[in-house]
Amino acid sequence: MNVIDYFDRARIINIVSRKDRRLETTEDFTRNGFLIDNDKTAFFKAVTPSELEGFPSLGARGCFMSHLGIMQEAVHADLNNILIMEDDIQFSKCIASYGKQAVEALEGMDWDIVYFGHPFDGDSSSPSWKVVDRPVHLSHFYAVNGQCIERLRDFLLQLLQRPPGHPDGGPMHYDAALNTLIHSQKDVKAYYFTWNLGYQRPSRTDLHDLSIMDRSALLRPVMTMLRRLKARGLRAIR
């Protein structure tokens, strides 16, 4: 059992125009022996809004609505659990051994949300699940379980009904929405695996303003090449 096949369904959020990210993600799946079968594991067409509707950027709203769309799909399909990734996912070189250990440990746990990827330092001595005790400022590789799928769906819909800056939460970046749920509703059981099993691959952003290097038609191919080289180097060390 590997970390992808363990779940009822796996979805990878991808903007249609980002064929580069789709290709690189497919390559990383293949490199690690994971299958994208367009059914159980498939790309999810990202939402690309034209209005902010209270969000800090169009990219932030698109990301939020895409994750919400996956939760709505999961509720409709009556899934027991679901794994969600973003299309800049790059798996750790330990994904085979530690990934198997991680999902086997889930069998004996009562959990709602788990993070396979996060920004924290890894523990290579004894990788294990640890209670989320601080904000996790990433949402590129996580899973949702059981009744929490519908609960998270409903919570996200509630955020959309409030104005920005509302004390109970309004439109915000999606990772912040997850943190708000976990830290405001204390019965939500959230964990992260102490060895980071997936990182964000170096890639041009869709959430923030582009640098001059990425805005330039002449320089963008150079930046793409440099990022691919950096990703290749990072695969060898983490």
C-alpha positions as CSV (number, residue, x, y, z in Angstrom):
1,M,0.0,0.0,0.0
2,N,1.4,3.4,-1.0
3,V,0.4,6.9,0.1
4,I,-1.6,7.5,-3.1
5,D,-3.5,4.2,-3.3
6,Y,-4.5,4.2,0.4
7,F,-7.2,6.8,-0.2
8,D,-10.6,6.4,-1.8
9,R,-9.7,9.2,-4.2
10,A,-6.8,11.5,-5.0
11,R,-7.1,14.8,-6.8
12,I,-4.4,17.1,-8.1
13,I,-5.5,20.7,-8.7
14,N,-4.3,22.1,-12.0
15,I,-5.1,25.2,-14.0
16,V,-5.7,24.2,-17.6
17,S,-3.2,26.8,-18.9
18,R,-0.4,25.3,-16.7
19,K,0.5,22.4,-18.9
20,D,4.1,22.7,-17.6
21,R,3.0,21.9,-14.1
22,R,0.8,19.1,-15.2
23,L,3.7,17.5,-17.2
24,E,6.1,17.9,-14.3
25,T,3.7,16.4,-11.8
26,T,3.0,13.5,-14.1
27,E,6.7,12.9,-14.4
28,D,7.1,13.0,-10.6
29,F,4.2,10.5,-10.2
30,T,5.8,8.2,-12.7
31,R,9.3,8.5,-11.2
32,N,7.8,7.3,-7.8
33,G,5.7,4.5,-9.3
34,F,2.3,6.3,-8.8
35,L,-0.4,6.0,-11.3
36,I,-2.7,8.9,-12.5
37,D,-5.6,6.8,-14.0
38,N,-8.0,9.7,-14.5
39,D,-10.5,8.1,-12.2
40,K,-9.4,7.2,-8.7
41,T,-6.4,9.5,-9.1
42,A,-6.9,12.4,-11.5
43,F,-6.2,16.1,-12.2
44,F,-9.0,18.5,-11.0
45,K,-9.6,21.4,-13.3
46,A,-8.8,24.5,-11.2
47,V,-11.3,27.3,-10.9
48,T,-10.1,30.5,-12.6
49,P,-12.3,33.4,-11.4
50,S,-12.5,36.9,-12.9
51,E,-13.7,38.7,-9.8
52,L,-12.0,39.0,-6.4
53,E,-15.2,38.7,-4.3
54,G,-13.3,39.8,-1.2
55,F,-10.2,37.6,-1.7
56,P,-6.7,39.0,-1.6
57,S,-6.1,38.0,-5.3
58,L,-7.7,36.1,-8.1
59,G,-5.3,33.3,-7.6
60,A,-6.2,33.0,-3.9
61,R,-9.9,32.9,-4.8
62,G,-9.3,30.3,-7.5
63,C,-7.3,28.1,-5.1
64,F,-9.9,28.4,-2.4
65,M,-12.8,27.5,-4.8
66,S,-10.8,24.6,-6.3
67,H,-10.3,23.0,-2.9
68,L,-13.9,23.6,-2.1
69,G,-14.9,22.0,-5.4
70,I,-13.0,18.9,-4.5
71,M,-14.8,18.7,-1.1
72,Q,-18.2,19.1,-2.8
73,E,-17.3,16.3,-5.2
74,A,-16.2,14.1,-2.4
75,V,-19.4,14.7,-0.4
76,H,-21.5,13.9,-3.5
77,A,-19.5,10.7,-4.1
78,D,-19.9,9.7,-0.4
79,L,-16.2,9.1,0.0
80,N,-14.6,7.8,3.2
81,N,-11.5,9.9,2.7
82,I,-9.8,11.9,0.0
83,L,-6.2,13.0,-0.7
84,I,-5.6,16.5,-2.2
85,M,-2.5,17.8,-3.9
86,E,-1.6,20.9,-5.9
87,D,0.2,20.7,-9.2
88,D,3.6,21.8,-7.8
89,I,3.9,18.7,-5.7
90,Q,7.3,17.1,-5.5
91,F,7.6,13.9,-3.5
92,S,10.3,13.2,-1.0
93,K,12.9,10.6,-1.9
94,C,11.5,8.7,1.2
95,I,7.9,8.6,-0.1
96,A,8.0,4.9,-0.6
97,S,9.2,3.7,2.8
98,Y,7.9,6.6,5.0
99,G,4.7,6.9,3.0
100,K,3.9,3.3,3.6
101,Q,4.7,3.8,7.3
102,A,2.5,6.9,7.4
103,V,-0.7,5.3,5.9
104,E,-0.3,2.1,8.0
105,A,-0.2,4.3,11.1
106,L,-3.4,6.0,10.0
107,E,-5.2,2.6,10.3
108,G,-5.1,2.8,14.1
109,M,-5.8,6.5,14.4
110,D,-8.9,8.7,14.8
111,W,-8.2,11.6,12.4
112,D,-9.9,14.3,10.5
113,I,-7.2,16.2,8.6
114,V,-3.6,15.0,8.0
115,Y,-0.7,16.9,6.3
116,F,1.8,14.8,4.4
117,G,3.6,18.0,3.3
118,H,4.3,21.0,5.5
119,P,7.0,23.6,6.2
120,F,8.4,22.1,9.4
121,D,11.8,20.4,9.9
122,G,11.7,16.7,9.5
123,D,12.5,14.0,12.1
124,S,14.5,11.3,10.4
125,S,15.1,9.3,13.6
126,S,11.5,8.1,14.1
127,P,9.0,9.6,11.6
128,S,5.5,9.6,13.1
129,W,2.2,11.6,13.2
130,K,2.2,14.6,15.5
131,V,-0.8,16.8,16.5
132,V,-0.9,20.1,14.6
133,D,0.0,22.6,17.3
134,R,0.7,25.7,15.0
135,P,-0.4,27.1,11.7
136,V,0.5,25.1,8.6
137,H,1.0,27.6,5.8
138,L,0.7,25.1,3.0
139,S,-2.0,23.0,1.5
140,H,-0.3,21.2,-1.4
141,F,-0.4,17.6,0.1
142,Y,-3.1,16.7,2.7
143,A,-6.0,14.4,3.3
144,V,-9.5,14.7,4.9
145,N,-11.3,11.9,6.5
146,G,-14.9,10.8,7.3
147,Q,-17.5,13.3,8.4
148,C,-14.9,16.0,8.3
149,I,-15.2,16.1,4.5
150,E,-18.7,17.5,4.8
151,R,-17.8,19.6,7.8
152,L,-14.9,21.2,5.9
153,R,-17.1,21.8,2.9
154,D,-19.7,23.5,5.0
155,F,-17.1,25.6,6.8
156,L,-15.7,26.9,3.5
157,L,-19.2,27.8,2.3
158,Q,-19.7,29.8,5.6
159,L,-16.5,31.7,5.0
160,L,-17.8,32.8,1.5
161,Q,-20.9,34.3,3.1
162,R,-19.0,36.7,5.4
163,P,-17.1,39.9,4.5
164,P,-13.3,40.0,4.5
165,G,-11.9,40.5,8.0
166,H,-14.9,39.1,9.8
167,P,-14.0,37.9,13.3
168,D,-15.2,34.4,12.5
169,G,-13.4,34.3,9.2
170,G,-14.3,35.4,5.7
171,P,-12.6,35.1,2.3
172,M,-9.0,34.2,2.8
173,H,-6.1,32.1,1.4
174,Y,-7.1,28.4,1.5
175,D,-4.3,27.3,3.9
176,A,-5.5,30.0,6.3
177,A,-9.0,28.6,6.1
178,L,-7.7,25.1,7.1
179,N,-5.8,26.7,10.0
180,T,-8.9,28.6,11.0
181,L,-11.0,25.5,11.1
182,I,-8.4,23.5,13.1
183,H,-7.7,26.1,15.7
184,S,-11.2,27.5,16.1
185,Q,-13.0,24.1,16.4
186,K,-10.9,22.2,18.9
187,D,-12.5,18.8,18.3
188,V,-11.0,18.7,14.8
189,K,-8.3,16.0,15.0
190,A,-5.4,17.3,12.8
191,Y,-1.9,15.8,12.4
192,Y,1.2,16.2,10.4
193,F,3.8,13.5,9.5
194,T,7.1,14.5,11.0
195,W,9.0,13.6,7.9
196,N,7.9,15.9,5.1
197,L,6.7,13.6,2.4
198,G,6.1,16.2,-0.3
199,Y,7.4,19.6,-1.1
200,Q,6.4,22.5,-3.4
201,R,8.4,22.1,-6.6
202,P,10.1,25.3,-7.8
203,S,7.5,26.8,-10.2
204,R,6.1,30.1,-11.4
205,T,3.4,31.2,-9.0
206,D,-0.3,31.5,-9.8
207,L,-1.2,33.2,-6.5
208,H,0.9,36.3,-6.4
209,D,2.2,39.0,-8.8
210,L,4.9,37.7,-11.1
211,S,8.5,39.0,-10.9
212,I,10.0,40.8,-13.8
213,M,11.9,37.7,-14.8
214,D,8.6,35.8,-15.2
215,R,6.8,38.7,-17.0
216,S,9.5,38.9,-19.7
217,A,8.9,36.8,-22.7
218,L,12.7,36.5,-23.2
219,L,13.6,35.6,-19.6
220,R,10.7,33.3,-18.8
221,P,12.2,30.2,-20.6
222,V,15.4,30.8,-18.7
223,M,13.6,30.9,-15.4
224,T,11.7,27.7,-16.3
225,M,15.0,25.9,-17.1
226,L,16.6,27.1,-13.9
227,R,13.6,25.9,-11.8
228,R,13.8,22.5,-13.4
229,L,17.5,22.2,-12.6
230,K,16.8,23.3,-9.0
231,A,14.0,20.7,-8.7
232,R,16.3,18.0,-10.0
233,G,18.9,19.0,-7.4
234,L,16.4,19.1,-4.5
235,R,15.1,15.5,-5.4
236,A,18.5,14.2,-4.5
237,I,18.7,15.7,-1.0
238,R,15.2,15.7,0.5
